[in-house]
Amino acid sequence: APWLTDIEMAIRYDMAVGLNKGYKVTKNQQKQKPGAKKGVLGKRTKFIRDLVREIAGFAPYERRTIELLRISKDKRALKFCKKRLGAHVRGKRKREEMSLVIQQMRKAQQAAKA
C-alpha cells in the first residue's frame, strides 16, 4: 500500500485503541506463588530415594533397559520403557536416567582401576 510509506510507524502515544493502548505504568512485581516450586526435588526426598535405590537395587524392567542400552538399542529401550511406564515422556525420562546410571557405573569402574 503506497499510502503507508509517508506515515511514521512505531511512535508510542497514550493510545485509546490498539496493542499499546492505555496509560503507561510500571508493572507490579508479584510475589512468587508456592505452586511455582512444586515438583522441585528436596534434600530429604533425594536422600531417601538414593538410600532405597542402594538397598533395593533396580526393578527387573530397569535392569532390562540397562542391558538394551549397553548393546546400543536406544530406540528399543525407549519403546520398552514406554510400554512399562505408560507414557512417552516418562519412558524418555527413565531411559535417560538409566543411561546416566550406566555412565556412573563406568566412572566407578575407572576409579576402581586407578
C-alpha positions as a Markdown table, in Angstrom:
| # | Residue | x | y | z |
|---|---|---|---|---|
| 1 | Ala | 0.0 | 0.0 | 0.0 |
| 2 | Pro | 1.8 | 3.2 | -1.2 |
| 3 | Trp | -0.1 | 5.5 | 1.1 |
| 4 | Leu | 1.6 | 3.9 | 4.2 |
| 5 | Thr | 5.1 | 5.0 | 3.2 |
| 6 | Asp | 4.9 | 8.6 | 4.5 |
| 7 | Ile | 3.3 | 7.6 | 7.8 |
| 8 | Glu | 5.8 | 7.1 | 10.7 |
| 9 | Met | 5.0 | 3.8 | 12.4 |
| 10 | Ala | 6.2 | 2.8 | 15.9 |
| 11 | Ile | 5.6 | 6.1 | 17.7 |
| 12 | Arg | 4.0 | 5.3 | 21.0 |
| 13 | Tyr | 1.4 | 7.6 | 22.4 |
| 14 | Asp | -1.2 | 7.2 | 25.2 |
| 15 | Met | -3.5 | 5.5 | 22.7 |
| 16 | Ala | -7.1 | 4.6 | 23.3 |
| 17 | Val | -7.0 | 1.6 | 20.9 |
| 18 | Gly | -4.6 | -1.0 | 19.7 |
| 19 | Leu | -1.9 | -3.2 | 21.3 |
| 20 | Asn | -0.3 | -0.4 | 23.3 |
| 21 | Lys | -3.5 | 1.3 | 24.4 |
| 22 | Gly | -3.9 | 2.9 | 27.8 |
| 23 | Tyr | -1.7 | 4.9 | 30.2 |
| 24 | Lys | 1.9 | 3.7 | 30.6 |
| 25 | Val | 2.6 | 2.4 | 34.0 |
| 26 | Thr | 5.3 | 0.3 | 35.6 |
| 27 | Lys | 4.4 | -3.3 | 36.3 |
| 28 | Asn | 4.0 | -4.6 | 39.8 |
| 29 | Gln | 6.5 | -7.2 | 41.0 |
| 30 | Gln | 4.3 | -10.2 | 42.1 |
| 31 | Lys | 5.4 | -12.4 | 44.9 |
| 32 | Gln | 6.2 | -15.9 | 43.9 |
| 33 | Lys | 3.4 | -18.4 | 44.5 |
| 34 | Pro | 4.0 | -21.6 | 46.5 |
| 35 | Gly | 2.9 | -23.6 | 43.4 |
| 36 | Ala | 5.9 | -22.3 | 41.5 |
| 37 | Lys | 8.3 | -24.5 | 43.4 |
| 38 | Lys | 6.0 | -27.6 | 43.1 |
| 39 | Gly | 7.9 | -30.7 | 42.0 |
| 40 | Val | 11.4 | -29.5 | 42.9 |
| 41 | Leu | 13.4 | -32.3 | 44.4 |
| 42 | Gly | 14.0 | -31.7 | 48.1 |
| 43 | Lys | 17.2 | -32.7 | 50.0 |
| 44 | Arg | 15.5 | -35.2 | 52.3 |
| 45 | Thr | 13.5 | -36.8 | 49.4 |
| 46 | Lys | 16.6 | -37.2 | 47.3 |
| 47 | Phe | 18.5 | -38.8 | 50.2 |
| 48 | Ile | 15.7 | -41.3 | 50.9 |
| 49 | Arg | 15.3 | -42.2 | 47.2 |
| 50 | Asp | 19.1 | -42.7 | 46.9 |
| 51 | Leu | 19.0 | -44.9 | 50.0 |
| 52 | Val | 16.2 | -47.0 | 48.7 |
| 53 | Arg | 17.9 | -47.4 | 45.3 |
| 54 | Glu | 21.1 | -48.5 | 47.1 |
| 55 | Ile | 19.3 | -51.1 | 49.2 |
| 56 | Ala | 16.6 | -52.4 | 46.9 |
| 57 | Gly | 18.6 | -52.1 | 43.6 |
| 58 | Phe | 16.8 | -51.9 | 40.2 |
| 59 | Ala | 13.5 | -53.2 | 39.2 |
| 60 | Pro | 13.6 | -56.1 | 36.6 |
| 61 | Tyr | 12.4 | -53.8 | 33.8 |
| 62 | Glu | 15.1 | -51.3 | 34.7 |
| 63 | Arg | 17.7 | -54.0 | 34.5 |
| 64 | Arg | 16.5 | -55.0 | 31.1 |
| 65 | Thr | 16.5 | -51.4 | 30.0 |
| 66 | Ile | 20.2 | -51.1 | 31.1 |
| 67 | Glu | 21.0 | -54.2 | 29.1 |
| 68 | Leu | 19.3 | -52.8 | 26.0 |
| 69 | Leu | 21.2 | -49.5 | 26.4 |
| 70 | Arg | 24.5 | -51.4 | 26.8 |
| 71 | Ile | 24.0 | -53.1 | 23.4 |
| 72 | Ser | 23.1 | -49.7 | 21.8 |
| 73 | Lys | 19.4 | -50.4 | 21.4 |
| 74 | Asp | 18.3 | -46.9 | 22.5 |
| 75 | Lys | 15.1 | -46.9 | 20.5 |
| 76 | Arg | 14.1 | -50.4 | 21.7 |
| 77 | Ala | 14.9 | -49.3 | 25.3 |
| 78 | Leu | 12.5 | -46.3 | 24.8 |
| 79 | Lys | 9.8 | -48.5 | 23.4 |
| 80 | Phe | 10.2 | -50.9 | 26.3 |
| 81 | Cys | 10.2 | -48.2 | 29.0 |
| 82 | Lys | 7.2 | -46.5 | 27.3 |
| 83 | Lys | 5.2 | -49.8 | 27.4 |
| 84 | Arg | 6.0 | -50.4 | 31.0 |
| 85 | Leu | 5.5 | -46.9 | 32.3 |
| 86 | Gly | 2.5 | -46.0 | 30.1 |
| 87 | Ala | 3.7 | -42.6 | 28.7 |
| 88 | His | 6.2 | -41.4 | 26.1 |
| 89 | Val | 7.6 | -38.7 | 28.3 |
| 90 | Arg | 8.0 | -41.0 | 31.3 |
| 91 | Gly | 9.7 | -43.5 | 29.1 |
| 92 | Lys | 12.2 | -40.9 | 27.8 |
| 93 | Arg | 12.9 | -39.8 | 31.3 |
| 94 | Lys | 13.5 | -43.4 | 32.5 |
| 95 | Arg | 15.8 | -44.2 | 29.6 |
| 96 | Glu | 17.8 | -41.0 | 30.3 |
| 97 | Glu | 18.0 | -42.0 | 34.0 |
| 98 | Met | 19.2 | -45.5 | 33.1 |
| 99 | Ser | 21.9 | -44.2 | 30.7 |
| 100 | Leu | 23.2 | -41.9 | 33.5 |
| 101 | Val | 23.3 | -44.9 | 35.8 |
| 102 | Ile | 25.5 | -46.7 | 33.2 |
| 103 | Gln | 27.8 | -43.7 | 33.0 |
| 104 | Gln | 28.1 | -43.6 | 36.7 |
| 105 | Met | 29.0 | -47.4 | 36.8 |
| 106 | Arg | 31.7 | -46.8 | 34.2 |
| 107 | Lys | 33.1 | -43.9 | 36.2 |
| 108 | Ala | 33.1 | -46.1 | 39.3 |
| 109 | Gln | 35.0 | -48.9 | 37.4 |
| 110 | Gln | 37.6 | -46.3 | 36.1 |
| 111 | Ala | 38.1 | -45.0 | 39.7 |
| 112 | Ala | 38.5 | -48.6 | 41.0 |
| 113 | Lys | 41.2 | -49.4 | 38.3 |
| 114 | Ala | 43.1 | -46.2 | 39.1 |
